[in-house]
């Protein structure tokens, strides 16, 4: 599981830094699932260039589930663009949630008990 939390302002640089951190982590595996909690994001300066970079450099498998927890603010549009720039198969595994508990429940589907998120 990759768990990311964002708060305040989110920028292209944040997405690019995240892509580099994930891709360079020796413990990362493409099958891992992502929980991105953006419920505390208040402003977005993410552009289509940053989103295209994130999608092009993502090492997640197309079947890897990625959940984004949002409040319905500017971060919602970022996730919509991430989904739109992804392949159709990949887009099926990217979802937004308003509650972290719902996102965790979806990410835990099909996972063995010992690997489930609390």
Helices and strands as residue ranges (DSSP letters): E 2-11, H 12-24, E 34-45, H 48-57, E 66-69, H 74-85, H 88-91, E 94-97, H 100-108, G 113-115
